[in-house]
């Protein structure tokens, strides 16, 4: 489908002819103008352009004017309507940045990494896959902060997650505050579209609201929460006495994490290594999408460069022709 964005400008096309007809040039004006445009006004060209070299220039100038008007009217080619792939999920992710997330008990691509690095890698890929969803990001430690509101711009959300550092929000863990912030940010969304994915490796040690109390508020608000407890169960450390095996996740409060999920109709997952963490996010990928009204868009191609380029090219040709005529 071809159309003009500013189609009314096309009405200006005959303006030079109208001016020529309604405003005939007086002999005095002709004499003055002759010095500037001799090809138009020599040999009574204003009275009759037939047979005069100026005739071709006159029509050339008219064509340049018309091409400029067409370019200014912004011609556009509009394609067929295309349905956008919008599934309708609104996913808020809450990631723990407390001091315990720096424990290096995960293996990623053959290298030992801390928990936050593993989370960035796996959760980042999860964010990239959520095409058609709006994704938001909450970072929490001693306090909870909204790092990215719900947006279709998944690339920016992943960048903000990658730029997060341990201790950015404090060394303690305020799980309840993170849930409360998610409830606040999602309260205006339809109840069946409110989902929070909360990842933590410890117990609630800070904040103004208890996690289970916050979960009750979330349940009343229709917010479904999926919780992920992250951290290995065994880790070998070396010291002066040799090596020993410890449980680096002994502070993980699984009963609370499980209770949060159960109260809100979600699920609790346990990630002891990168493989389990990847599997959890693949399961989350299978969340049934919620239908919204279908959205369509039409691909648009701007065509104004073509008439504009033609006008510039024709102007150049006229200029060269005038110089050639003058030197002849």
C-alpha positions in Angstrom: 0.0 0.0 0.0 1.4 3.4 -1.1 0.6 6.5 0.8 1.9 10.0 1.6 2.4 11.0 5.3 1.9 14.7 4.4 -0.2 14.3 1.3 -1.6 17.9 1.3 1.8 19.2 0.3 1.2 17.7 -3.2 -1.3 20.5 -3.7 1.6 22.9 -4.0 2.9 21.2 -7.1 1.3 23.7 -9.6 2.4 26.7 -7.6 5.1 27.9 -10.1 2.7 27.7 -13.0 0.0 29.6 -11.1 2.5 32.3 -10.2 3.6 32.5 -13.8 0.0 32.9 -15.0 -1.3 35.2 -12.3 1.8 37.4 -12.1 3.1 38.3 -15.6 6.5 39.9 -15.7 6.5 43.6 -16.4 9.0 45.0 -19.0 11.0 46.6 -16.2 11.2 43.4 -14.2 12.1 41.6 -17.3 15.0 43.8 -17.9 16.3 43.3 -14.3 15.7 39.6 -14.3 17.4 39.2 -17.7 20.7 39.7 -16.1 20.1 36.7 -13.7 18.2 34.3 -15.9 19.0 35.2 -19.5 17.9 31.8 -20.8 14.3 32.4 -19.6 13.9 36.0 -20.9 15.9 36.3 -24.0 14.1 36.3 -27.4 10.7 36.9 -25.7 10.9 33.6 -23.9 8.3 34.8 -21.4 5.8 35.2 -24.2 6.6 32.0 -26.0 9.0 29.3 -25.0 8.4 27.2 -28.1 11.6 26.6 -29.9 13.7 28.3 -27.3 16.5 26.5 -25.4 15.0 28.0 -22.3 12.0 25.8 -22.8 13.8 22.6 -21.7 15.2 24.4 -18.7 11.8 25.6 -17.7 10.3 22.2 -17.8 13.4 20.8 -16.0 12.9 23.3 -13.2 9.2 22.4 -12.9 10.1 18.7 -12.7 12.7 19.5 -9.9 10.0 21.4 -8.0 7.6 18.5 -8.4 10.1 15.9 -7.2 11.0 18.1 -4.1 7.3 18.4 -3.3 6.9 14.6 -3.6 9.9 14.0 -1.3 8.5 16.6 1.3 5.2 14.8 1.3 7.0 11.7 2.7 5.9 8.8 0.4 5.7 5.5 2.3 5.2 1.9 1.3 3.2 0.1 4.0 3.3 -3.7 4.0 0.7 -6.2 5.1 -0.3 -6.4 8.8 1.9 -8.7 10.8 0.9 -10.2 14.1 3.4 -9.5 16.9 4.5 -12.4 19.1 3.3 -11.1 22.5 2.6 -13.9 25.0 1.5 -11.6 27.8 3.7 -12.8 30.6 4.9 -10.2 33.1 7.9 -11.7 34.8 9.7 -9.9 37.7 13.0 -11.4 38.7 14.5 -10.9 42.2 18.2 -11.8 42.6 20.1 -11.9 45.8 23.3 -9.8 46.0 24.2 -10.5 49.6 27.7 -11.3 50.6 27.2 -15.1 50.6 26.6 -15.0 46.8 30.4 -14.7 46.4 30.9 -18.3 47.6 32.7 -20.1 44.6 30.9 -23.5 44.7 29.7 -23.6 41.1 31.5 -24.9 37.9 30.8 -23.0 34.7 32.5 -24.1 31.5 35.2 -25.9 33.4 36.0 -23.0 35.8 35.0 -22.5 39.4 32.8 -19.4 39.8 30.8 -17.8 42.5 27.1 -18.1 42.7 26.3 -14.7 41.3 28.4 -15.3 38.2 26.6 -18.6 37.6 23.2 -16.9 38.1 24.1 -14.2 35.6 25.0 -16.7 32.9 21.9 -18.9 33.3 19.4 -16.3 34.2 20.7 -14.0 31.4 20.0 -16.7 28.8 16.6 -17.2 30.3 15.8 -13.5 29.9 17.0 -13.6 26.3 14.6 -16.5 25.6 11.5 -14.7 27.0 10.6 -13.2 23.7 7.1 -11.5 23.9 7.2 -11.2 27.7 7.8 -8.1 29.8 10.7 -8.7 32.2 11.7 -6.7 35.2 14.6 -6.9 37.7 14.8 -6.5 41.4 18.2 -6.7 43.2 18.2 -7.2 46.9 20.6 -7.5 49.8 20.1 -5.6 53.0 17.6 -3.5 51.0 15.6 -4.2 47.8 15.9 -2.0 44.7 14.0 -2.0 41.4 16.8 -2.1 38.9 14.6 -2.5 35.8 10.8 -2.0 35.5 8.8 -4.3 33.4 9.9 -3.9 29.8 10.1 -5.7 26.5 13.7 -4.6 26.2 15.2 -7.9 27.4 18.7 -6.8 26.2 18.8 -3.9 28.7 17.5 -6.1 31.5 20.2 -8.6 30.9 22.8 -5.9 30.8 21.7 -4.5 34.1 21.9 -8.0 35.6 25.4 -8.5 34.2 26.5 -5.2 35.7 25.3 -6.1 39.2 27.9 -6.8 41.8 27.9 -8.6 45.2 27.3 -6.2 48.1 25.7 -3.6 45.9 22.6 -3.7 48.1 24.3 -4.6 51.3 25.7 -7.9 52.8 22.5 -9.1 54.5 19.4 -10.6 52.9 16.0 -9.0 52.9 13.8 -11.5 51.1 10.6 -10.1 52.5 11.4 -6.6 51.2 12.1 -8.0 47.8 8.7 -9.7 47.7 7.0 -6.5 49.0 8.6 -4.4 46.3 7.5 -6.9 43.6 3.9 -6.7 45.0 4.0 -2.9 44.8 5.4 -2.9 41.2 2.9 -5.5 39.9 -0.2 -4.4 41.7 -1.7 -2.6 38.7 -1.3 -5.7 36.4 -4.0 -8.2 35.9 -3.9 -10.8 38.6 -3.3 -13.7 36.3 -0.2 -12.0 34.8 1.8 -11.4 38.0 4.8 -13.7 38.4 7.9 -13.3 40.5 11.0 -15.5 40.2 13.0 -15.1 43.4 16.6 -16.5 43.7 18.5 -16.5 47.0 21.2 -18.6 48.8 20.4 -17.7 52.4 17.9 -16.8 55.0 16.1 -13.6 55.7 18.4 -11.5 57.9 17.2 -8.0 57.2 14.3 -6.0 56.0 11.1 -4.6 57.5 8.8 -7.5 56.7 9.1 -11.3 57.2 9.2 -13.4 54.1 6.1 -15.5 54.9 4.1 -12.4 55.8 5.2 -10.8 52.5 4.1 -14.1 50.8 0.6 -13.7 52.3 0.3 -10.2 50.9 1.5 -11.5 47.5 -1.1 -14.3 47.6 -3.8 -11.7 48.3 -2.5 -9.6 45.4 -2.6 -12.6 43.0 1.2 -12.7 42.7 2.6 -16.2 42.0 6.2 -16.7 43.3 8.7 -19.3 42.1 11.6 -19.5 44.5 15.1 -20.9 43.7 17.5 -21.9 46.5 21.0 -21.7 45.1 24.2 -23.3 46.4 26.1 -26.6 46.5 25.6 -29.0 49.4 29.2 -30.1 49.4 32.4 -28.1 48.9 36.0 -29.1 49.6 38.2 -26.5 51.1 41.9 -26.6 51.9 43.6 -25.1 55.0 46.6 -25.6 57.1 45.3 -28.9 58.4 44.6 -30.3 54.9 41.3 -30.6 53.1 37.8 -31.0 54.5 34.3 -31.1 53.1 31.8 -28.5 54.3 28.2 -27.6 53.4 28.3 -24.1 51.9 24.5 -23.9 51.9 23.9 -24.5 55.5 22.4 -21.0 55.9 19.9 -21.6 53.1 16.4 -21.4 54.7 14.6 -24.0 52.5 11.4 -24.3 54.6 10.8 -20.5 54.2 11.6 -20.6 50.5 9.2 -23.5 50.0 6.6 -21.8 52.2 6.7 -18.7 50.0 6.1 -20.7 46.9 3.3 -22.8 48.4 1.4 -19.8 49.8 1.4 -18.1 46.4 0.7 -21.1 44.1 4.2 -21.3 42.8 7.0 -23.9 43.2 10.3 -24.2 45.0 13.4 -25.3 43.1 16.8 -26.3 44.4 19.9 -25.5 42.3 23.0 -27.3 43.6 25.0 -26.7 40.4 24.8 -25.0 37.0 23.1 -28.0 35.4 20.2 -27.9 37.9 20.0 -24.2 37.6 19.7 -24.4 33.8 17.0 -27.1 34.2 15.0 -24.9 36.6 15.0 -22.1 34.1 14.0 -24.4 31.3 11.0 -25.5 33.4 10.1 -21.8 34.0 10.2 -21.4 30.2 7.3 -23.8 30.1 5.0 -21.5 32.0 1.7 -21.3 30.1 1.5 -17.9 28.4 -1.5 -15.7 29.1 -3.3 -14.5 26.0 -3.7 -10.8 25.5 -5.4 -8.9 22.7 -3.5 -9.6 19.5 -1.3 -6.8 18.3 -0.4 -6.0 14.7 2.1 -3.8 13.0 2.7 -2.8 9.4 6.3 -2.7 8.1 7.0 0.7 6.6 9.5 1.7 4.1 10.3 5.4 3.6 10.5 6.3 -0.1 11.4 10.0 0.0 15.1 9.4 -0.7 14.2 8.4 -4.3 12.4 11.6 -5.4 14.9 13.7 -3.4 17.8 12.0 -5.1 16.2 12.4 -8.5 15.7 16.1 -7.9 19.4 16.6 -6.9 20.5 14.6 -10.0 18.3 16.6 -12.3 19.4 19.9 -10.8 23.0 18.9 -11.5 22.2 18.0 -15.1 20.5 21.3 -15.6 23.5 23.2 -14.2 25.8 21.4 -16.5 23.6 22.0 -19.5 23.4 25.7 -18.7 27.2 25.9 -18.5 27.6 24.1 -21.8 25.1 26.4 -23.4 26.8 29.5 -22.1 30.2 28.4 -23.4 28.8 27.4 -26.8 
